[in-house]
Each structure stands twice: as structure tokens, then as C-alpha cells.
Amino acid sequence: MNSNASLRLEDFIQAVQSQLDNAQAAMAIKARNLNLPLTFAIKDVNLDLRAHVEFVESEVWIRPAGPGDSDSSTFHLVFTTITRPAIEENAIALSEDSKDQPLDALGDELSAEDRKRLEWAGVRTVRQFRQAEQRDMVHAIGRVTNLSVDRLRRALDRASAPSVERVEPVAPATDALPDASPLLRVVGRNLVNGGHAPLVRIGNRPVAVLQSADDELLLAPGHDQWAGELAVSPTSRHAAAVAFDLSAFAPPPPPAARPMTLAAVPGQEETRP
């Protein structure tokens, strides 16, 4: 890197760590191939770096000093070893839910600078954002990040909005009755509110919700509710609608009721006044 190029401080540290990891991997290969009972390793690495410190929005960037540059700062970095359990214990917990959304999903509600400040406060995903609201921590987050509480609440309102990705037919369970009707599965996000099943309508008529989760609903529609507009309302303020047509999978309508007729009783004649 030349003296005019700048690099994020975290990228510089990661690059040095990566090269040290490669050196350690090479030592492991050497020990296995040569069957060495004892070898040498570097316990600590001390590094003095002369560079200029720059701030790009909320990030620290460094630019290496050139020859004879007397206005640069000196970074004294000490690298030491750390074991895997220590890494797992101290590293930032990442979400294991593949459906959890990063803060980038909020779009224009929060700028890149706003999202960076939320990360400083430990809020890195939409789910963590919503959990902070449930714990009534919005005002506290606003104070430590210097962000407007109203902007945070608008972003939270958008993060809580439901969305429907697809509607698909589901065959009855194997232990269901022989004449059991097929069901509908709705896949999306934010489909429930606080564990409560949402109000679901197809063709402006309610549909029975058999199972409900944040990302999936199982519905029991009527024979005439396999096409049209499906609307999901987890709360009175939030709703999502989608048009679908699965009429090819609809069960046949029930047979029409036949009118009842009264048979005449033999031996009785109609009485007349």
C-alpha cells in the first residue's frame, strides 16, 4: 500500500491477523510432516506503525506516513494469542437464524451512519431492533446513539410491517380423515404479533388459522377461497395483502342439499274446511 492510500483500521488489523494465522497453519503442517516433538512459535508480536489518522463518517482510517513525514502518529499494536473458546466467549454474537434481516433491510428509514451507530449500541439485526422495542429501550438507544427517537420508532414500525412471500397448497396430514380437505401455507415475515395469531381474510371473508408463526401460517380455507386476495393483519395498524390463484387445488364443493318432500299417508284424506 502506498503512502497516499487509506485503509480502515479494522481491515488493517484483520489483514495482519490473517497472515499470522497462515504462519501458524504452516507451522502445523511442518510439525505433522516432520514429526517434530518440539518447535518454536512467536508468543507475542509488537508492531509500531507510523500513520495519519483520518475519520470517514464514523470509521477510523489510517494512511501510512511517507519518508520524512513528521506529522504522523505512532500506533503501538501488540498481538497475542487467543484460543478458540476465548474467541467464542468474547466475539460478537451473530444471529443463527438465516431469516433474520440485517439493518440494511430498513432501506432509507435509517442512513448508513445511523445503522453504524446502532451497531455501536449492540443492535445489528432487525430482530434485535424489535426486541429492544419490546424491552422499552428505544429512548435509551436514542440517547447513547444521539439518534432521534421519532426516527427510531418510524424505523421500528417499518421493521414490524408484515410481508407475504408466497402462498402454496399443503396436503392433509397422513393421520387426517380420508375426506380431509387440503390446506394453505402462507410464508412471509412478521406474520404474528407477540405470539398471537393474525386476522386472515380471503375474498374479504375470515379464514381459520390452524398454526401461526412469525414466518409461516397454516390456513383452512373454504372450497371457494382458493383464489383472490389474501390479507394478513397481525395488528390493527399493520397488514399485508397478495393476490393468488390456486383454484386448481381447491376441493370440490359439497353436494347441494336436496329438498325434502312429504309423502302422503295412506288412508288419510286431505281435510277441507
C-alpha positions in Angstrom: 0.0 0.0 0.0 1.5 3.4 -1.0 1.6 6.4 1.4 -1.3 8.1 -0.3 -3.8 5.1 0.1 -6.0 4.9 3.2 -7.3 1.8 4.9 -9.8 1.1 7.6 -8.2 0.3 10.9 -10.2 -2.9 11.3 -9.2 -4.0 7.8 -5.5 -3.5 8.6 -5.8 -5.5 11.8 -7.7 -8.3 10.0 -5.0 -8.4 7.3 -2.2 -8.8 9.9 -4.2 -11.4 11.8 -4.8 -13.4 8.6 -1.1 -13.5 7.8 -0.3 -14.6 11.3 -2.9 -17.4 11.0 -1.3 -18.5 7.8 2.1 -18.7 9.6 0.5 -20.8 12.3 -1.1 -23.1 9.8 2.3 -23.6 8.0 3.9 -24.5 11.4 1.2 -27.1 11.9 1.9 -28.7 8.5 5.6 -28.7 9.3 5.1 -30.3 12.7 3.0 -33.1 11.1 5.2 -33.8 8.1 8.5 -33.7 10.1 7.0 -35.4 13.2 8.6 -32.7 15.4 8.1 -33.2 19.1 9.1 -29.6 19.8 9.3 -26.5 17.7 9.3 -22.7 18.1 6.4 -20.2 17.9 6.0 -16.5 18.4 4.3 -15.7 21.6 3.6 -12.0 21.0 4.0 -9.6 18.1 4.7 -6.0 18.7 4.2 -3.5 15.9 4.9 0.2 15.7 3.1 1.9 12.7 3.6 5.5 11.7 0.5 6.7 10.0 -2.0 9.5 9.7 -5.4 9.1 11.4 -8.4 10.0 9.3 -12.1 9.9 10.1 -14.6 8.9 7.4 -18.1 9.3 8.8 -18.0 7.1 11.9 -15.0 4.9 10.9 -11.3 5.3 11.7 -9.0 5.2 8.6 -5.2 5.1 8.7 -2.7 6.3 6.0 0.9 5.2 6.2 3.4 8.0 6.6 5.9 8.8 3.9 9.6 9.3 4.2 10.4 12.3 6.3 6.8 12.8 7.3 7.0 14.3 10.9 3.3 14.9 11.4 2.2 11.3 11.6 1.0 9.4 14.6 2.6 6.2 16.0 0.4 3.2 16.6 1.8 0.6 19.0 0.0 -2.7 18.4 0.6 -5.8 20.5 -0.7 -9.1 19.0 -1.0 -12.0 21.4 -2.5 -15.5 21.0 -6.1 -16.4 21.8 -7.7 -19.8 22.0 -10.9 -20.9 20.2 -13.0 -21.0 23.4 -11.9 -17.4 24.2 -12.9 -16.3 20.8 -16.3 -17.8 21.0 -16.8 -16.4 24.5 -15.8 -12.8 23.6 -16.8 -12.4 20.0 -20.0 -10.5 19.0 -22.9 -13.0 18.9 -24.1 -13.4 15.3 -27.6 -14.4 14.6 -28.0 -18.1 13.8 -31.4 -17.5 12.2 -31.0 -17.4 8.4 -34.3 -15.5 8.2 -33.2 -12.7 10.5 -32.6 -9.5 8.5 -29.7 -7.1 8.7 -30.4 -3.4 9.4 -29.8 -2.7 5.7 -33.4 -4.2 5.2 -34.8 -0.9 6.7 -33.9 0.8 3.5 -34.0 4.6 3.6 -35.5 4.8 7.0 -32.0 4.9 8.6 -28.8 6.1 6.9 -25.6 4.1 6.8 -24.3 6.4 9.6 -27.5 5.7 11.7 -27.1 1.9 11.2 -23.4 2.2 12.3 -24.4 4.0 15.5 -27.0 1.3 16.2 -24.3 -1.4 15.8 -22.2 0.5 18.4 -25.2 0.1 20.7 -25.3 -3.7 20.1 -28.2 -3.6 17.6 -27.1 -5.4 14.4 -30.3 -7.1 13.1 -33.9 -6.2 12.6 -34.9 -8.8 15.3 -32.6 -7.2 17.8 -34.1 -3.9 16.9 -37.6 -5.2 17.6 -36.5 -6.9 20.8 -35.2 -3.5 22.0 -38.6 -2.0 21.4 -40.3 -4.8 23.4 -38.0 -4.1 26.3 -38.8 -0.4 26.1 -35.2 0.6 25.3 -35.9 2.9 22.4 -35.3 6.1 24.4 -32.1 4.6 25.9 -30.8 3.7 22.5 -31.7 7.2 21.2 -29.6 8.7 24.0 -26.4 6.6 23.5 -26.6 6.9 19.7 -27.7 10.5 19.5 -30.5 9.5 17.1 -34.0 10.9 17.1 -36.5 8.7 19.0 -39.1 9.5 16.4 -36.9 8.3 13.6 -36.1 5.1 15.5 -39.8 4.5 16.1 -40.6 5.0 12.4 -37.9 2.6 11.5 -39.2 0.1 14.1 -42.7 0.5 12.6 -41.3 -0.4 9.2 -39.4 -3.3 10.6 -42.6 -4.7 12.1 -44.6 -4.5 8.9 -45.7 -7.9 7.7 -44.9 -9.2 4.2 -46.2 -12.3 2.3 -43.7 -14.0 0.1 -45.8 -16.9 -1.3 -49.0 -18.9 -0.8 -48.8 -22.6 -1.5 -51.1 -25.7 -1.1 -50.5 -28.3 1.5 -51.7 -31.9 1.5 -53.6 -33.1 4.6 -51.6 -34.8 7.3 -51.1 -38.5 7.0 -53.2 -39.2 10.1 -56.1 -36.9 8.9 -59.5 -38.2 8.0 -59.9 -39.7 4.5 -62.2 -36.8 3.4 -59.9 -34.1 4.9 -59.5 -31.0 2.7 -56.2 -29.6 1.7 -54.7 -26.6 3.4 -52.9 -23.4 2.5 -49.4 -22.4 3.7 -48.5 -18.7 3.8 -44.8 -17.9 4.0 -43.5 -14.4 4.9 -42.2 -12.2 7.7 -43.7 -10.6 10.8 -47.0 -12.6 10.3 -47.8 -12.7 14.1 -47.6 -10.1 16.8 -46.5 -11.2 20.3 -47.4 -14.8 19.6 -51.0 -14.0 18.7 -52.5 -15.4 15.5 -53.3 -12.7 13.0 -56.6 -12.0 11.3 -56.6 -13.6 7.8 -59.1 -12.9 5.1 -59.5 -14.3 1.6 -62.1 -12.5 -0.6 -62.9 -10.3 2.5 -64.0 -13.4 4.4 -62.2 -14.7 7.5 -60.1 -17.9 7.2 -59.4 -20.3 10.0 -55.7 -20.1 11.2 -54.6 -23.6 12.3 -51.0 -22.8 13.1 -49.2 -19.5 13.3 -45.5 -18.5 13.5 -43.6 -15.3 12.6 -42.7 -16.7 9.2 -45.5 -19.1 8.4 -49.2 -19.6 8.7 -51.3 -22.7 8.1 -54.8 -22.0 6.9 -58.0 -24.0 6.4 -59.8 -22.1 3.6 -63.3 -22.8 2.3 -63.8 -24.5 -1.1 -64.4 -21.1 -2.7 -61.3 -19.4 -1.0 -58.6 -20.8 -3.2 -58.2 -17.7 -5.4 -58.4 -14.0 -4.8 -56.7 -11.5 -2.4 -55.3 -12.8 0.8 -54.9 -10.2 3.5 -52.9 -10.8 6.8 -53.3 -8.4 9.7 -51.1 -9.1 12.7 -52.2 -5.8 14.3 -54.8 -3.1 13.6 -52.0 -0.9 12.1 -50.2 -3.5 10.0 -51.4 -5.5 7.1 -50.1 -7.2 4.0 -52.1 -8.5 1.0 -51.3 -10.6 -2.0 -53.3 -11.9 -4.9 -53.1 -15.6 -5.6 -54.8 -18.3 -7.7 -54.7 -21.9 -6.5 -58.1 -22.9 -7.7 -56.6 -26.0 -9.4 -56.0 -27.4 -5.9 -59.4 -26.5 -4.5 -61.5 -29.4 -3.2 -64.9 -30.0 -4.9 -67.8 -28.0 -3.4 -70.1 -30.0 -1.0 -73.1 -31.5 -2.7 -76.2 -29.3 -2.7 -78.8 -30.3 -0.2 -81.9 -32.0 -1.8 -85.3 -30.5 -0.9 -87.4 -32.6 1.4 -90.8 -33.9 0.2 -93.6 -35.1 2.4 -95.2 -38.4 1.3 -98.9 -38.8 1.7 -100.0 -41.2 4.4 -102.3 -43.9 3.0 -105.8 -43.9 4.3 -105.9 -40.3 5.2 -107.6 -37.7 3.0 -106.9 -34.1 3.0 -109.3 -32.3 5.3 -111.1 -29.3 3.9 -112.8 -26.7 5.9 
